[in-house]
Amino acid sequence: MRTAERKPELKYISGKITYRLLRDIILDERLTNEDTIILNPSCFDDVILEYRDTYGESMTFPHLLLGVLIREKDDERIPIRRIGILRNDDISDRNIEINTFNYYDGEIVYRCGWCGSIVDKNGIVLNGYDRERSINYIQNYKNSIVHNVPGNCCPNGHD
């Protein structure tokens, strides 16, 4: 049974919200895999860009850091320079269900012919949901159709 909607506990952050800061907050606040950190959309975008720059890949969604769900606000009002902590959150979705991905007959997934990154038919690297959907398709459907194309991730080919 789901609990009634609750307001998140707000924590003031004096500087920029970073991925490392989120990790430190999780440890300092002793958050568990039942808790959620909620960010203002602007701060959430900054964290996503930092993650991509640091790790060279897009974040997966829903995103778990040390088992704690990190998400942007839905209906909650989270000001900039604050994070919302929702303890014992049994409402937020933490799982990507295989059944949520819909595929059609003859669907084609594209990969960079040089590095294997998941791309679209024009070679543009896919992120987020589209990337997860394509990976799921390749891994779980033995008759999946995969075509290699030159990806913009490798503008000089294999050099």
LUMTI-967891 format. One record per atom (N, C-alpha, C): residue in one letter; x, z, y. Coordinates in steps of 0.001 Angstrom, whole numbers, padded with zeros to 6 digits, always signed. Example, Ala and Ser with C-alpha at 12.3 -4.5 7.8 and 13.67 -1.06 7.14 Angstrom:
BEGIN
A+013190+007800-005690 A+012300+007800-004500 A+013200+007800-003300 S+012850+007080-002250 S+013670+007140-001060 S+012900+007870+000030 
***
This chain:
BEGIN
M+000835+000000-001173 M+000000+000000+000000 M+000884+000000+001243 R+000577-000838+002184 R+001365-000932+003405 R+000968+000177+004367 T+001979+000650+005096 T+001696+001667+006096 T+001128+001012+007340 A+000503+001802+008183 A-000041+001286+009440 A+001106+000804+010326 E+000782-000134+011220 E+001788-000654+012147 E+002386+000499+012942 R+003701+000519+013017 R+004390+001562+013762 R+005272+000921+014814 K+005576+001662+015851 K+006480+001179+016880 K+007901+001537+016465 P+008839+000601+016696 P+010222+000903+016340 P+010843+001910+017305 E+011780+002662+016787 E+012577+003589+017602 E+013585+002734+018377 L+013665+002887+019699 L+014553+002072+020521 L+015864+002802+020782 K+016967+002077+020642 K+018309+002600+020922 K+018921+001757+022027 Y+019432+002419+023074 Y+020081+001727+024174 Y+021506+001355+023761 I+021915+000124+024075 I+023262-000365+023798 I+023904-000700+025138 S+025064-000114+025422 S+025673-000290+026741 S+026308-001657+026933 G+026711-002310+025873 G+027357-003622+025992 G+026580-004684+025254 K+027286-005748+024912 K+026678-006863+024184 K+026417-006462+022730 I+025294-006891+022214 I+024969-006626+020814 I+025686-007654+019956 T+026541-007166+019064 T+027331-008031+018193 T+027022-007710+016731 Y+027478-008573+015863 Y+027285-008368+014428 Y+028000-007093+013980 R+029208-006892+014486 R+029966-005687+014130 R+029255-004426+014639 L+028696-004503+015855 L+027955-003363+016399 L+026757-003039+015505 L+026069-004057+015023 L+024939-003821+014124 L+025394-003102+012861 R+026534-003529+012328 R+027083-002867+011140 R+027371-001401+011433 D+027994-001118+012593 D+028307+000258+012969 D+027045+001104+013134 I+025997+000517+013722 I+024738+001241+013899 I+024117+001567+012544 I+024182+000623+011629 I+023644+000862+010280 I+024348+002055+009644 L+025667+002098+009785 L+026428+003208+009196 L+026191+004516+009948 D+026227+004485+011279 D+026035+005701+012078 D+024644+006305+011914 E+023635+005442+011850 E+022252+005909+011735 E+021842+006153+010280 R+022755+005857+009353 R+022498+006019+007919 R+021244+005266+007483 L+021168+003999+007927 L+020028+003170+007568 L+020157+002723+006117 T+019026+002493+005483 T+019007+002092+004080 T+018344+000728+003931 N+018271+000254+002704 N+017646-001048+002450 N+016136-001033+002663 E+015587+000087+003049 E+014163+000166+003392 E+013945+000100+004897 D+015036+000015+005679 D+014949+000032+007131 D+015183-001369+007702 T+014749-001552+008958 T+014868-002840+009635 T+015400-002635+011043 I+016286-003528+011465 I+016738-003576+012852 I+016058-004776+013495 I+015442-004534+014661 I+014709-005579+015364 I+015407-005836+016692 L+015655-007122+016990 L+016363-007501+018210 L+015498-008358+019121 N+015775-008290+020402 N+015204-009190+021390 N+015638-010611+021008 P+014805-011642+021176 P+015183-013002+020773 P+016512-013481+021366 S+016789-013124+022602 S+018049-013525+023228 S+019241-012890+022513 C+019137-011609+022215 C+020205-010904+021506 C+020338-011433+020080 F+019216-011736+019444 F+019236-012266+018083 F+019968-013609+018049 D+019700-014466+019034 D+020394-015754+019119 D+021893-015560+019291 D+022289-014589+020122 D+023715-014309+020316 D+024377-013884+019005 V+023691-013053+018235 V+024232-012585+016954 V+024361-013753+015975 I+023371-014639+015960 I+023427-015811+015071 I+024616-016699+015431 L+024816-016949+016729 L+025937-017789+017164 L+027278-017135+016851 E+027368-015834+017058 E+028599-015119+016732 E+028891-015214+015233 Y+027861-015038+014415 Y+028017-015120+012961 Y+028547-016498+012563 R+027959-017545+013146 R+028384-018910+012830 R+029828-019146+013242 D+030206-018663+014425 D+031582-018831+014888 D+032568-018061+014014 T+032190-016870+013597 T+033082-016028+012798 T+033234-016525+011367 Y+032118-016853+010719 Y+032132-017182+009299 Y+032078-018681+009007 G+031866-019502+010035 G+031846-020947+009836 G+030628-021449+009087 E+029569-020661+009048 E+028330-021080+008391 E+027160-020371+009051 S+025982-020886+008810 S+024786-020291+009396 S+024358-019062+008618 M+023675-018170+009316 M+023110-016996+008655 M+021971-017440+007748 T+021793-016742+006664 T+020635-016983+005813 T+019499-016090+006303 F+018288-016529+006070 F+017119-015770+006516 F+016165-015589+005367 P+015558-014440+005219 P+015768-013254+006014 P+017197-012749+005826 H+017765-012149+006895 H+019165-011743+006867 H+019294-010244+006626 L+020072-009905+005612 L+020332-008513+005284 L+021793-008202+005568 L+022049-007130+006293 L+023398-006645+006570 L+023487-005250+005969 L+024351-005095+004987 L+024461-003834+004247 L+023103-003392+003703 G+022280-004366+003330 G+020965-004095+002772 G+019867-003887+003798 V+020214-003827+005081 V+019238-003602+006145 V+018800-004946+006708 L+017504-005151+006829 L+016974-006393+007377 L+017253-006456+008872 I+017790-007600+009335 I+018007-007852+010759 I+017062-008986+011125 R+016185-008753+012090 R+015252-009797+012485 R+014969-009717+013978 E+014412-010822+014505 E+014019-010795+015907 E+012607-010272+016009 K+012239-009874+017208 K+010937-009237+017400 K+009805-010204+017104 D+008710-009677+016642 D+007478-010452+016509 D+006556-009993+017622 D+005843-008908+017374 D+004927-008372+018376 D+005525-007188+019131 E+006632-006647+018622 E+007235-005487+019263 E+007890-005902+020582 R+007915-004999+021536 R+008572-005257+022813 R+009958-004617+022735 I+010964-005430+022563 I+012333-004946+022492 I+013075-005487+023707 P+013407-004628+024667 P+014139-005106+025842 P+015573-005506+025487 I+016177-006294+026372 I+017596-006636+026214 I+018409-005353+026325 R+019516-005287+025602 R+020405-004121+025529 R+019777-002945+024790 R+018813-003255+023978 R+018229-002234+023113 R+018002-002867+021744 I+018040-002031+020747 I+017661-002481+019408 I+016521-001592+018944 G+015671-002161+018136 G+014589-001383+017542 G+014960-001040+016117 I+014728+000186+015740 I+014967+000612+014363 I+013624+001012+013781 L+013269+000345+012711 L+012032+000650+012010 L+012417+001223+010649 R+012235+002519+010517 R+012611+003195+009267 R+011477+003086+008248 N+011863+002981+006989 N+010896+002857+005890 N+009911+001719+006153 D+010467+000572+006478 D+009663-000610+006807 D+009208-001289+005526 D+007914-001207+005252 D+007388-001873+004065 D+006517-003067+004439 I+006646-003514+005690 I+005849-004638+006159 I+006671-005922+006246 S+007902-005819+006754 S+008738-007009+006938 S+009115-007640+005606 D+009124-008964+005578 D+009471-009711+004375 D+010982-009788+004228 R+011500-009338+003105 R+012934-009324+002853 R+013364-010374+001829 N+012445-011049+001221 N+012778-011961+000129 N+012394-013390+000449 I+013239-014309-000004 I+012877-015717+000024 I+012323-016018-001361 E+011085-016335-001420 E+010446-016633-002692 E+010665-018098-003041 I+011044-018366-004270 I+011211-019748-004707 I+009907-020510-004502 N+008780-019842-004690 N+007493-020509-004559 N+007166-020914-003126 T+007878-020367-002130 T+007585-020727-000746 T+008160-022083-000392 F+009047-022607-001213 F+009622-023922-000969 F+008755-024971-001649 N+008218-025878-000866 N+007399-026950-001423 N+008239-028217-001507 Y+008212-028862-002649 Y+008962-030090-002866 Y+007986-031201-003205 Y+008382-032423-002931 Y+007537-033546-003274 Y+008273-034451-004245 D+007515-035257-004971 D+008073-036142-005980 D+009034-037139-005340 G+010235-037234-005862 G+011220-038177-005351 G+011969-037686-004125 E+011878-036401-003828 E+012574-035847-002656 E+014081-036021-002810 I+014745-036326-001708 I+016194-036535-001702 I+016841-035468-000831 V+017906-034855-001345 V+018721-033920-000580 V+020046-034618-000303 Y+020569-034421+000893 Y+021822-035070+001282 Y+022925-034027+001415 R+024121-034437+000974 R+025310-033597+001093 R+026417-034416+001717 C+027293-033739+002443 C+028466-034419+002983 C+029314-034888+001807 G+029683-036142+001812 G+030488-036697+000731 G+031909-036167+000694 W+032345-035525+001777 W+033711-035004+001832 W+033786-033535+001451 C+032960-032690+002075 C+033086-031243+001843 C+031923-030651+001051 G+030824-031399+000906 G+029688-030912+000128 G+028662-030118+000907 S+028832-029988+002239 S+027855-029266+003052 S+026483-029920+002945 I+025449-029123+003078 I+024084-029633+003059 I+023811-030255+004433 V+023424-031537+004437 V+023175-032270+005679 V+021858-033029+005571 D+021423-033609+006704 D+020263-034487+006642 D+020743-035913+006400 K+019834-036885+006359 K+020219-038263+006020 K+021150-038878+007055 N+021212-038270+008271 N+022109-038762+009315 N+023447-038028+009334 G+023655-037101+008411 G+024916-036374+008322 G+024985-035121+009170 I+023880-034723+009782 I+023857-033519+010615 I+023679-032302+009712 V+024551-031314+009870 V+024542-030131+009022 V+023236-029369+009189 L+022618-029010+008055 L+021366-028249+008072 L+021655-026756+008116 N+020762-026017+008750 N+020894-024567+008875 N+019586-023902+008490 G+019632-022595+008339 G+018439-021788+008149 G+017581-022197+006977 Y+016287-022282+007241 Y+015306-022547+006195 Y+015567-023868+005486 D+015851-024945+006248 D+016073-026262+005628 D+017259-026231+004671 R+018312-025537+005059 R+019495-025421+004196 R+019149-024644+002924 E+018494-023502+003081 E+018110-022685+001923 E+017185-023457+000984 R+016258-024196+001553 R+015320-024990+000768 R+016072-026044-000051 S+017020-026735+000581 S+017794-027775-000111 S+018654-027184-001224 I+019293-026059-000950 I+020129-025405-001967 I+019262-024971-003144 N+018097-024393-002847 N+017186-023974-003899 N+016762-025164-004757 Y+016491-026280-004118 Y+016086-027506-004813 Y+017190-027956-005787 I+018422-027983-005312 I+019549-028427-006151 I+019759-027463-007315 Q+019686-026165-007052 Q+019982-025172-008074 Q+018883-025014-009122 N+017633-025231-008722 N+016533-024900-009619 N+015785-026078-010225 Y+016098-027285-009803 Y+015411-028450-010346 Y+016439-029388-010970 K+016412-029476-012298 K+017435-030244-012996 K+017357-031734-012695 N+016230-032233-012234 N+016095-033652-011893 N+016167-033895-010385 S+016830-032987-009671 S+016926-033149-008216 S+017740-034397-007883 I+017373-035030-006770 I+018059-036245-006319 I+018945-035862-005146 V+020260-036062-005295 V+021222-035703-004256 V+022048-036938-003922 H+022084-037282-002625 H+022890-038413-002159 H+023994-037900-001254 N+025185-038473-001390 N+026295-038146-000510 N+026293-039081+000684 V+026492-038518+001883 V+026587-039291+003123 V+027759-038734+003926 P+028308-039517+004862 P+029350-038959+005724 P+028744-037893+006635 G+029262-036676+006578 G+028718-035587+007381 G+029440-035444+008708 N+028697-035018+009738 N+029362-034772+011020 N+030261-033538+010969 C+030189-032782+009870 C+031085-031651+009654 C+032506-032122+009340 C+032646-033359+008911 C+033946-033935+008569 C+034118-035268+009290 P+034280-035259+010628 P+034337-036505+011376 P+035518-037402+011011 N+036575-036810+010463 N+037744-037605+010077 N+037826-037825+008574 G+036712-037668+007905 G+036705-037846+006457 G+037474-036734+005791 H+038315-037070+004882 H+039058-036066+004118 H+040400-035715+004742 D+040691-036212+005947 D+041978-035921+006586 D+042074-034485+007007 
***
